[in-house]
Amino acid sequence: MAPGEGFLNPDEVIESLDIRPGERVADFGCGAGFFSVPLAKKVGSSGKVYSFDIRPEALEATRAKSKLYHLFNIDASRADLELPNGSGLKNESVDKVFISNILFQVKDKSALVRETARILKQGGKIAIIEWSDLAPGAGGPSLEERIGEDEARKIFESERFAFERTFKAGSHHYGIIMKKT
């Protein structure tokens, strides 16, 4: 299998995102730290990863992984990202926002995008990874619940984001990079 064609490889995905040492990255819907841990390794000790989830058990798993890997640059916090200032971060305080497999779950998608725009620095980038509607039977949400690539782009373009490029996110997902304009 060629790189980027597996189910979902976090190291390969992060490698394609131009994450740099010292950056501050928000991981929206961090779950059990699947992406937070490799993000924290990539930004290094001078950087910071803000890992957000609404589920306390997911945050505990992220905290446990950060301790296991001796990553002291992960700040795991409970957040409702559909609320104004839901992340609790300052305006324009992060370089990148990582949004993986949560768009299909979010009721108020515009609120999530507004929170992303609020915390992201001018010219900052977001990486969106979602279940592909071209991969039925691959697990994940039903095809009716999935947010297609074109729809995801429109959701973010409506709130000051410009499409930059796509990236390989595995065999059952798509990846999009958007830039705050």
N, C-alpha and C positions, 0 to 999 in steps of 0.2 A: 504494500500500500504506500502510495506517495505521501510525503509530508502534507498535512492539512486535510487529508482525506479520511482520517479515522473518525470515530463517533464524535469526540470533542476533546482535543488535547490542549489543556490550558497553557502549557509552555509554548507550543507552536502559535497559538492565538496571540499570546502576549508578545511574542517575538515580532509579530507583524504589525504591532501597534505603535512602535517608536516611543516606548516608555523609557524615560531617561533617569539616571541617578539624581536624587534630590527633588524629584517631582512630588507633588501632592495629588493623589488620585482618590476619587470616591468610587466605591463599589456598591452600586444600588442593587439590593436583593442579593446579598452576599451568600446566603445559604450557609453551608458548612465550611466556607472559606475556599471553595474550589478554585476561584480566581484570586482571592485576596492574598493567599500565601505566595504564589508566583509573582504577583504584582509587588508585594513587599520585598521580595528578593531582588526584583528588578530596580525598584527605586532606591534600594540600599538604606543604610542607617541614616543618611542625611535626608531621606524622603519620608513620606507618610502615606499610609493607606487608611482611609475612613471607610469601614465596612458597615453597611446598614442593612438591617432586615427587621421585619415586623415580628418575627417569631423568636422568642427567647431561646428556645432549644437550638436554633441555627446559630445564634450568636455565641452560645456556650461552646458549640463545636468549633467555631472560628477561633475563639479564645484559646481553646485547648490545642488546636493546631499551631497557633502562633507561639505558644509556650514550648510545644514539642520541637519546633524548628528554631527556637531562640530568636524569634522575630519580634522585636520590641517596638516596631514602627507600625503596628496594626492597632487601630482604635475601633473596636467593635461596639456599635451602639444601636439600640432599638430606635426605629424611626418609622413614622407614617409619611411616606414621601408624597402623598396626595394632599397633605395639609400645607398651608403657607409656612415657609421656613421649616418644613418638616425634618430636614436633616440637622438643623441647628448650626450649620456652618455659616461663616460670614460670607457676605456677598463677594463674588469674584475671588474666592480663596483657593480654588483647586485648578490644576493644569489640565486634568483629564477626568472624565466620568465614564465609568464602565457600567453598562446596563445589560444584564444577561438573563434571559428567560423569565422576565417579569412583565413585559408589555401585555401579554395575553391575560394576565391576572389583574391588571390595574383597571379600575372602573373609570377614574378620571385621568385619562391619558394627558390631557392638556395641563393639569396640575403637576404631573410628574415632569413634563417638559419644562414648565415654568421654573420648577425647583432646580432642574438641571441648568437652565440658562442663568439663574440667579447666582449659583455658587461657582460657575465656570468662568475663568478669566477670559477677557476678550481674546479671540483667536484660539481659545482652547478647543479641545476636541472631545467628542464622545464616541465610544465604541458601543455599538448595539449588536447583540447576538440574540437571535430568536430562532424558534423551531421553524424549519422550512415547511411551507405548505406543499412542497414537492416531494416530501418524504413521508407518505402515509404508512401507518403500521410500525413506525420507528419508536414508539413510546411517546411520552409527552402528552400535551393536550390534544383534544379532538381537532380535526381539520377545521371545524366551524369556529373554534376558539382561537386558532392561530392568527397572528398578525403577519400578513404577507410583507415581503420586502418593499414593494411599492407603497403600501399603506403606512409602513413604519417611516419611510422617507417623508411622506406627506405630513404625518403627525409632527415631525421635528422641523420640517421646512416652514410650517405655519407659525413657528415661534423663534425666528431669528437664527436658524441653523441652515447651513448650505451643505449639500452632498459633496463629499470629497472622493470617496472610493469604496469599493467593496473589498472584502478579504475572505480567504478560505477559513471557515469556522467549523469544519468537519462535514461528515456525510449527511447529517440530519439537521443542520443549522445553516443560517446565512449570517454574514457579518457586514456591517456598514460602518464607515467612519464619516461623521458629520463634524463641521466646524462652526463655532459660534461666530456670527458676523457682526 
